[in-house]
Amino acid sequence: MTQTAPQESLLLAFELGKKKWKLTFGCGGTKRSLVEIPARDLRALLGQIRNAKRKLRLPAAAPVVSCYEAGRDGFWLQRYLAAQGIRNVVVDPASIEVPRRKRRAKSDRLDGAALLRMLARYEGGDREVWHVVRVPDEAAEDERRLHRELGRLTKEEGGHESRIESLLALEGVWLGTGRKFLEQLEQQRRWNGTALGLDLVAELKREYRRLVLVREQIRELKAEQDARLREVRAGRPASAGLQKTVALQRLRGVDRGAWVLGMEFFGWRNFRNRREGGALAGLTGTPYQSGESNREQGISKAGNRRVCALMVELAWCWLRYQPQSKLSRWYAERYAKGGKRTRRVGIVAVARRLLVDLWKYLESGEVPEGAALKAA
């Protein structure tokens, strides 16, 4: 029986821009070529792949392996390439190696060549050359829209409130932004008893209308979340994210944060061990050891920033609503009697352990030791 040599692959590195895409092709050794196409021109992309195979003397059926950095274009290109039979990896830009010189040369050609070299190393079995982004399916990605929009609107609401307070503070006035704001605004006077300026009042009214709109949209999004969760509790078919959200809400102290954990973290990801979960949330330690120097730099913060911030918030809630749990007692014995910094270090440790406990709870139904469930 004769054995055929493995077919050489065409390597492709994308530099994705708003108007132009730069494609760097390669095939073993130092053979490289750089071409430019209009952004999102998929017909031109396939044409350049065919041209690159001819130029590099590869057969038309040669497999194609590509990569691009995660960013503005998201994952639609990954899905298109997969549909075309192209094996692609989406790379975390922060994990890409760069020289540590004070000044380093940078151009699209150099960046494309560097990506191509690292892609060749990755294909050769070096899995530490960079971090590959896990791509969600379209349904899981769409489910993340609700809470992410809610987070942006909540920040926008705070911005409008601060703007109104700042405008009034310029005149020595303080006024809440409740429902009677417009009525009370007409009665307000400057520090010296004179009426507020006409343009200032007009600006305040416009700012308040924007604030009212944002608050209305926040209520709509929260109502939509509640409606979907009620359907799950009624026994209707639902995604894994929704099911895990409902399961997390059975624990006291989790409440609305369960939605973010279900949709952003647990709903579409599988963790092999607790370390993977902690690392993805950015809650793992980052030791610094060099010679005689040995110190801890704190958590990495290199994971999902939404989950990282949420878990610290949930850790405080857990201490309040689950005081009899093993985790809360551990914090009370080890950190609660210390100073401010000690308590801050302790709450991060609680957040990391709580994330692991929630993962175990969802995977095996194991309720965290000493924790209480909500009444049915």
N, C-alpha and C positions, 0 to 999 in steps of 0.2 A: 504494500500500500504506500503510495507516494504522498508526501506531505508538502503542502504549498506554503510559501513564506507568508507571514501576516501582511496584509495590505497596508501601505503607508497612508496616513491620514493627512488631510489638508487642515492646517491650523488657522484660525481666524480670530483676531482680536478687534473688538468694536471700540471706537471713540465716539460716543453719541452726543451730538450737539443739537441745538434748536433748529438750525437751518441745514447743516451738513453733517453727514456721517463719514468718518474716516475708517477705512478697513485696512488692517495690516494682515497680509497672508504670509504663511510660511509652511515649510515642509522639511523638517529635519535640518541639521547643519545650520548654515547661515543664510539659506535662501529666503529672502523676504521681498515683499512688494507692498507699497502703500497706494491705495486708490481712494478717491473721494466720490460720494454719491449724494444726491439730495436726501435730506432726512425723511424717513418713513417711506422711501421709494422701494417697495419690496420687489418689484420686477427688476429694477436695476441691481438690487442685491443679489438675486439669483443669477443674473447675467454676469456679474463680476465673479461670483463663485465659479461659474463655468469657465470664464476666461483665466482665472487663477489656476485651475486644474490643467488647462492646456499650457499655460506659461511655465508651470512647474513640472510639466511632463508627468502628470498623474492621470490615471484612467478616469473616465467620466463617472464610474460607479464608486470612486474612492470615497470613504466616509469623511465627513466634515465635523470637526470639533471646534467650538467657539467659546468665547467668554466676553462679558462686559461688566462694568461696574454698576452696582445698584445705585439708582438715583431717580431723577425726574421722570424717566420713561417707564418706571415700574417694571411689571412682569409680562406685559403683552407681547413683547418681542421674544421672550423665552418661550411662550406658548406657541407663537408662530413658528419658531425654529424647530420646536419639538414636532409640530405637525408636518414639517418638511423633512423629517428624519435626521435633523442636525442635532447632535448632542451638545448642549450648551450649559455653561455654569454661570450663575450670577454671583459676583464677587463683592464682598464687603470692602469698600474703598479704604477703610481705616486699617485693614489688615495687610495691605500691599506694602512690600518692602521698598524703602527709598533710601538713598545715600544720606549720611548724617553730616555732610559738608555744610559749611556756613552758607555757601552759595553753590547751587547745583544747576546744571543746564536742564531746561525743560522745554519740550516742544511736542507736538502731536506725534511726530515721527519717533522721537525717543520714547514717549509713553507707550505707543503702540508696540514698539520693539520689546520694551520691558514686559508688557502684558503677554506678548507671544512667548518670550523665554519662560515666564512663570507658568504659562499654560502647558508648555512642553514638559516642564518639571512635574507639574500636577499629573499629566497623562503618564509620566514615567513612574508614578507611584509615590511622589513626595506630597503627602496630604497636609503637611505643615506649611507649605509655601504661602497659603492664604486661607481665609475663612470663606466658605461657600454659604450663600444665603439660602435658607429653606424657602421655597416658593409655594405659597398657598394656592389651592384651587380657586376658581373664580367665585364660587359661592361663599367660601370662607373669607375671601378678600372683601366681598361685598358686605358681609355681615359686620365688618369692622367699621363701616362708614358711620353708623349711628352714634356710637360712643365717641368716636374721634370728632365728629361734628359737634357733639354736645360739649366736649372739652374746649373746643375753639370758641363756641358761643359763650361759655361760662367765663372765659378770659375776656372776651369782648364786653360782656356785661360789666365786669369789674372795671374795665377801661372807661366805659361811658360814665359809670358812677363816679370814678375818680376825677374825670374831666369836669363834671358838673360841680363837684365839691370844690375843685380848684378855682373855677371861674367865680364862684360865690365867695370863696375865701379872699380873693383879690379886693373885694368890697367890704370885708369884715362881716360877712353873713354866713351862717350855717343853716342848711335846710335839707331834710331827708328827701329821698327820692321815691317816696311811696305814692299811692294812688292820688293823693290830694296835692301833689307837687305843683301842678299848674295853678290851682286855686291859691295856694299859699305864696306862690311866686309873686303874684300881683300885689300882695300886701307887704312884701319885703322892702326894707329901706337900707341905704348905705349906713356906714358907721356914724355919719353926721346927721342922719335923719332924712336925707334927700332921696328921691326916687332912683331906682336903678336905671342905667342907660338903656335907651330903646334897642340899640344893636345888641347889647349884652343880653337883654331879655329874649330877643329873637333867637340868638344863638343858643341860649339855654333851652328854649322850646324845641328847637330842631334836634339838639342833643338828646333831650328827653324822649322825643318821638322815636329816635333810633333805639334808645334803651328799652322802650315799651315793646318795639318789634322784636328785639333780641329775647326779651323775657317771654314773649308769646311763643317764639320758636323753641325755646328751651322747654316750655310746658308741653308743646306738641311732641317733641322727641321723647321726653320722659313718659308721656302717655302711650306712645307707640311701643316703647320698651315694655311697659306694664301689660299692654294688650297682648304682646307676643308671649310673655311669660304666663299669662292666664291661659292661653291656648295650650301651652305645654302641660300645665297642671291639670287641664281638662282631659288630657290623654290624647291629644292630637299629635300626628307625626311631626317631628322637629329635628333640626340639625343637632350634631353632637355638641356644638357650642351652647345652644339654648338648653339642652338637657343638663349640661354640667353647670350652667348658670343657676338653674332651678335647684340643683343639688347643693350648690354652695350656699344658696340663700337659706337653707335649712339650719345653718349654723348661726348662732347669735354673734353679732359684731361684724359680719361680712356685708350684708345688705346689698346696696347698689354697686359696691365694688365688685360683686360677683359677676356682673355683666362684663366688665373689662377683662377679668381673669378668664371667663368662659370664652369670649370671642377673640381675645388678643393672645392668649397664652395656652390654655388647656384644650380648647375646642378642636384644634387641627394639628397639634404637635404631639409627638410621642417621645417620652424621655426614658432612657434606659436606666438612669440612676438619679439620685438626688443632686449630684454634682452638676449634671447637665442642666437641670432646672435652675439651680442657683446661678450658674454662669450666664444663662440666657437672660436672667433678670438683672444681671450686673451686681449681684449681691455676694460674690465670692471675694475672698481676700487677695491682696496683691503684695506678697512679701518682697523685700529688697535685701538680697544677700550678696555681698561683694567683699572678699577678704575678711576683715574682722567686723565689718559693718553688717548688722543683722537687725532689721526693723520691719514693722508692718506699716504699709502705706494706706491702709483702709480698703474699702470695697472698690472694685474695679470700675463700676458704673459703665461698663462696656456693653451691657445688654439692652433690653427693651426699656427705654426711659419711662414709659407710661407705667409699666408693671413695677419698676423699681420704686418710683415715687408712691404708687398706690400701696405697695406692701409696707412701706414705712408708716403710712397713714393707718392701714389696717392693723398694724402691730399695736399702735396706741389704742385703737378701738377694741382690740382683743383683750388688752389688759383691763379695760374698763368693763366690758360686757361678759368676759369669761375669767373672772378673778380666781375661780377655783380650779382652773385647768392647770395641768402640770407645767405648761410653758409659762404661764403667768406667775406661778409660785417660784419657778426657777429664776425669773427676772427679779422678783421681789427679794430673793435671798442673795443674789449675786450683784445686782446693780442698783436697786432702788434706793439704798442708803448712801450711795456715793454722791459725788458732785454732779454738776450739770454735764460735763464732758463724759463722765462715766455712764450716766443715764442715756446719753445720745449714742454712745458705743453699744450699750446694751440693747437699745431699741432696734438697731440694725441687726444685731444677732437674733433678736426675736423675730424680725421680719423674715430673715433667711430660714429659720427653723419653722416658722409658720407656713411659708411657701411649701416646704417639704411635707409638712403635715397635711396641707390641703391636697397636694398631689397624691399622697397615700390614701386620703379619704376618697378621692374621685376614682382612683384605680381599683381599690379593694373594698371600699365602703368602711374602712377603719376610721371611726370617729376619734379625733385627737383626745388623748387621755385627759379625763376630767372636764372635757368640754360639754356644754349643754346645747341641745337642739331646741329650735323654736317649737312652741306648741302647735299641733296640727290644726 
